[in-house]
Amino acid sequence: MACAQVHDYLQTQGLKLSADQVQMAMLAAQSVLTLAQAEIDMSVIWYQENGFSLAEKLSVNTASLHQLQPTELFTANNNSTYTLRQMYLALDSIASRHHNEIFALYLYEPDEITGHLYRLLSRGGSLPAQIYCGQQQVQQYLFVRTATTGWLNQVNNVQHWLSDGSLTGEQAAHSQLAIPVTNAQGQVLGVLYAAHMQPNSISETELIDWTALAIVIPPLLQNLHQAIETSIKR
């Protein structure tokens, strides 16, 4: 199943990566997600910014914000704090290996027009907490373009993209990578974003690691989406 899943994702995204290496990277990502232990300031996860509260968005009771009860990540959906912490550790692990100055994970909510992105986790840079995915935002933010198209986007030299009009506006970094996190039906659940301040800094090994994480975490984003949907129905 994992092998078929990898081949399907690589083919869909037009990625000429070694499926075996991606599978090995997936195992490493899963190990971090399930086993990693580290202290994290909860304000990093449960941030409030420009009137946006992640806890409110995920309908998490403020009394349970600091509860870190170990759980089975890929089946349980009632411990958002633990889930977000483990995902942060997985992102941080990859970013540390590849010296990414910036990384982020966004949750995508489509609507009848286009949709919104909500920042779940991040480090470095000044990325928006929530963003409407309109045409202007598609032109400025690589992760918005990935959310709305479902396609992986890689920028090796942002100045070239600005020069030819492929991107507009202020940019966070010179090398950028935005990878869609999709469900089995190909619907976008979220976007992984990683960046370097210097151009031409994204290696094939880094692309493999971020791609592997994108293939591993859909169940975790589905759980967070479910938490939001459950709250709306109440």
Backbone torsions as a table, in degrees:
resi	resn	phi	psi	omega
1	MET	NA	-47.1	-179.0
2	ALA	-61.9	-40.5	-179.7
3	CYS	-62.0	-46.6	179.1
4	ALA	-63.6	-38.7	179.4
5	GLN	-62.5	-42.3	179.6
6	VAL	-65.3	-48.6	-179.4
7	HIS	-60.5	-39.4	-179.6
8	ASP	-65.6	-43.6	-179.3
9	TYR	-65.8	-46.4	-178.7
10	LEU	-62.1	-41.0	-179.6
11	GLN	-67.6	-43.5	-179.7
12	THR	-60.6	-40.2	-176.7
13	GLN	-88.9	-2.2	-179.9
14	GLY	65.9	33.5	-178.0
15	LEU	-95.2	125.9	178.2
16	LYS	-97.8	66.7	179.0
17	LEU	-111.2	157.4	176.7
18	SER	-70.0	119.1	179.4
19	ALA	-61.7	-36.2	179.1
20	ASP	-64.0	-42.4	179.6
21	GLN	-68.2	-35.9	177.1
22	VAL	-65.0	-42.3	178.6
23	GLN	-62.9	-40.1	177.3
24	MET	-63.7	-40.1	178.4
25	ALA	-67.1	-33.4	176.5
26	MET	-63.1	-42.1	178.3
27	LEU	-61.9	-41.1	178.1
28	ALA	-64.2	-42.2	179.2
29	ALA	-64.2	-42.2	178.7
30	GLN	-63.1	-36.8	178.7
31	SER	-63.3	-43.7	178.6
32	VAL	-64.8	-44.2	-178.4
33	LEU	-59.9	-38.6	-174.1
34	THR	-94.1	-23.4	-171.8
35	LEU	-116.7	-21.9	-173.5
36	ALA	-62.8	139.5	177.8
37	GLN	-131.6	127.8	177.1
38	ALA	-163.7	151.7	177.1
39	GLU	-83.3	130.8	178.3
40	ILE	-130.0	132.8	174.8
41	ASP	-60.6	121.7	-176.1
42	MET	-63.6	-18.2	176.7
43	SER	-69.4	-20.9	176.0
44	VAL	-66.9	-37.0	-180.0
45	ILE	-86.5	-56.3	-175.0
46	TRP	-92.6	67.0	-176.4
47	TYR	-84.4	159.3	170.8
48	GLN	-128.0	128.8	-173.0
49	GLU	-151.1	125.4	177.0
50	ASN	50.5	43.7	178.0
51	GLY	82.5	-0.7	179.3
52	PHE	-102.8	133.0	177.5
53	SER	-121.2	120.0	179.8
54	LEU	-64.7	-36.7	178.9
55	ALA	-60.4	-43.0	178.7
56	GLU	-66.0	-40.0	-179.1
57	LYS	-62.2	-39.9	-179.0
58	LEU	-91.4	5.9	178.3
59	SER	55.3	44.7	177.9
60	VAL	-96.8	126.6	178.0
61	ASN	-63.4	131.2	-177.1
62	THR	-58.0	-26.1	179.9
63	ALA	-69.5	-19.3	-176.7
64	SER	-108.5	11.8	-176.8
65	LEU	-61.9	-29.9	-175.0
66	HIS	-103.1	8.8	179.1
67	GLN	-78.0	121.8	-178.4
68	LEU	-122.8	56.6	179.8
69	GLN	-77.5	121.8	178.2
70	PRO	-55.4	139.3	-178.4
71	THR	-147.2	167.1	175.1
72	GLU	-78.9	104.7	-171.1
73	LEU	-55.7	-39.8	-168.8
74	PHE	-89.1	4.1	175.1
75	THR	-128.3	-34.6	-177.5
76	ALA	-79.2	144.5	179.0
77	ASN	-132.4	23.3	-175.3
78	ASN	-119.3	18.8	178.9
79	ASN	-139.6	75.7	-176.3
80	SER	-63.3	-33.9	-179.7
81	THR	-61.2	-47.8	-179.8
82	TYR	-64.5	-43.3	-179.7
83	THR	-60.6	-47.2	-179.1
84	LEU	-66.1	-38.3	178.8
85	ARG	-62.6	-47.2	-177.8
86	GLN	-64.6	-37.3	177.7
87	MET	-67.6	-37.5	177.6
88	TYR	-61.7	-42.6	179.7
89	LEU	-64.0	-35.7	177.6
90	ALA	-68.0	-44.1	177.0
91	LEU	-62.4	-44.6	-178.2
92	ASP	-64.1	-36.5	179.7
93	SER	-62.0	-46.5	-179.8
94	ILE	-68.8	-44.8	-178.8
95	ALA	-62.1	-35.9	179.4
96	SER	-67.5	-39.3	179.3
97	ARG	-66.2	-35.6	-173.8
98	HIS	-107.3	7.2	173.6
99	HIS	60.2	41.4	173.8
100	ASN	-74.4	124.0	176.3
101	GLU	-74.7	-24.6	-177.2
102	ILE	-134.3	137.8	167.9
103	PHE	-148.0	157.5	179.2
104	ALA	-159.3	156.3	172.2
105	LEU	-128.9	124.4	179.7
106	TYR	-112.3	145.5	172.3
107	LEU	-98.3	132.9	-176.7
108	TYR	-108.5	129.7	175.0
109	GLU	-118.3	107.8	177.2
110	PRO	-75.4	158.7	171.9
111	ASP	-141.5	-170.0	-174.9
112	GLU	-66.5	-23.6	-177.8
113	ILE	-98.6	-63.4	-179.5
114	THR	-149.6	-54.2	177.2
115	GLY	132.3	177.9	178.9
116	HIS	-133.4	152.4	172.4
117	LEU	-114.3	140.0	177.9
118	TYR	-126.0	125.8	-177.2
119	ARG	-74.2	120.6	177.8
120	LEU	-89.1	-48.4	-174.6
121	LEU	-142.6	149.1	176.1
122	SER	-166.3	162.7	171.1
123	ARG	-150.9	133.6	179.2
124	GLY	79.6	157.5	176.6
125	GLY	72.6	178.7	178.0
126	SER	-126.5	71.3	-177.7
127	LEU	-88.0	143.3	-177.0
128	PRO	-63.4	144.3	178.7
129	ALA	-72.6	-38.9	176.3
130	GLN	-142.8	145.4	-174.8
131	ILE	-150.7	133.7	174.9
132	TYR	-78.1	135.4	-173.8
133	CYS	-93.3	60.0	176.9
134	GLY	-87.3	178.6	-176.0
135	GLN	-61.5	-39.4	178.9
136	GLN	-61.9	-41.6	180.0
137	GLN	-70.2	-34.6	176.5
138	VAL	-60.7	-37.5	-179.0
139	GLN	-74.4	-24.1	-176.2
140	GLN	-98.7	-39.6	-172.6
141	TYR	-110.5	122.6	-177.8
142	LEU	-63.2	-36.6	-178.3
143	PHE	-70.6	-26.7	174.5
144	VAL	-69.8	-41.8	177.6
145	ARG	-59.7	-41.6	179.0
146	THR	-66.8	-40.2	-180.0
147	ALA	-62.2	-41.1	-174.4
148	THR	-82.6	-25.6	-179.1
149	THR	-100.6	-24.5	-175.3
150	GLY	80.1	9.1	-177.3
151	TRP	-106.9	141.2	171.5
152	LEU	-65.1	139.0	176.2
153	ASN	-127.7	131.5	178.5
154	GLN	-128.1	125.9	177.6
155	VAL	-114.4	117.4	179.4
156	ASN	-90.1	-25.3	176.9
157	ASN	-147.0	100.0	-172.6
158	VAL	-62.5	-27.0	-179.4
159	GLN	-62.7	-36.4	177.3
160	HIS	-64.1	-40.5	-179.8
161	TRP	-68.2	-35.9	177.0
162	LEU	-69.4	-37.7	-177.3
163	SER	-64.9	-38.8	-178.3
164	ASP	-95.1	5.3	176.5
165	GLY	84.2	5.2	178.6
166	SER	-67.4	-29.1	173.3
167	LEU	-129.9	154.0	176.3
168	THR	-136.8	162.2	174.2
169	GLY	82.4	-178.2	-178.4
170	GLU	-69.6	135.6	-178.0
171	GLN	-114.8	147.8	-176.1
172	ALA	-77.3	-27.8	-173.6
173	ALA	-162.9	167.8	-177.1
174	HIS	-87.0	-27.7	174.8
175	SER	-117.8	125.3	-175.2
176	GLN	-136.3	146.2	180.0
177	LEU	-137.2	125.6	177.7
178	ALA	-126.4	119.9	-173.4
179	ILE	-121.1	126.9	-179.2
180	PRO	-74.3	140.9	171.0
181	VAL	-104.4	116.5	-172.6
182	THR	-122.9	157.9	175.1
183	ASN	-89.0	-174.8	-176.0
184	ALA	-63.6	-23.3	179.8
185	GLN	-90.2	1.0	179.4
186	GLY	85.5	5.2	178.7
187	GLN	-77.0	139.2	-178.0
188	VAL	-76.0	124.5	176.6
189	LEU	-98.3	-28.7	-177.7
190	GLY	-175.2	-175.6	-178.4
191	VAL	-139.8	132.7	170.4
192	LEU	-92.1	135.8	-179.2
193	TYR	-131.2	132.4	177.6
194	ALA	-140.8	146.7	-174.7
195	ALA	-150.1	156.7	174.4
196	HIS	-123.8	147.5	178.4
197	MET	-72.5	-26.7	-179.2
198	GLN	-95.6	148.7	177.9
199	PRO	-71.7	160.9	175.3
200	ASN	53.5	44.8	-174.5
201	SER	-110.7	-0.6	-177.4
202	ILE	-93.2	112.1	179.9
203	SER	-87.2	166.6	177.1
204	GLU	-64.8	-36.9	178.7
205	THR	-63.0	-40.3	177.1
206	GLU	-64.7	-43.9	178.9
207	LEU	-59.5	-40.0	177.7
208	ILE	-61.9	-45.6	-176.9
209	ASP	-65.6	-43.6	179.7
210	TRP	-69.8	-36.7	177.2
211	THR	-63.5	-42.5	179.4
212	ALA	-60.4	-43.1	178.9
213	LEU	-63.8	-39.2	179.1
214	ALA	-62.7	-31.8	179.7
215	ILE	-78.1	-27.4	-175.6
216	VAL	-81.5	-37.0	-166.3
217	ILE	-90.1	0.1	178.8
218	PRO	-50.9	-41.4	179.3
219	PRO	-60.4	-32.5	-179.5
220	LEU	-71.5	-39.9	176.6
221	LEU	-70.3	-34.1	176.4
222	GLN	-62.4	-38.5	177.5
223	ASN	-62.7	-40.5	179.3
224	LEU	-68.6	-40.0	174.8
225	HIS	-60.1	-41.1	-179.5
226	GLN	-63.8	-37.2	178.0
227	ALA	-62.1	-39.6	178.2
228	ILE	-67.9	-45.1	-178.6
229	GLU	-63.0	-40.1	179.7
230	THR	-62.8	-40.4	179.4
231	SER	-65.4	-39.8	-178.3
232	ILE	-64.7	-35.0	-177.3
233	LYS	-76.4	-14.9	-177.6
234	ARG	-70.4	NA	NA
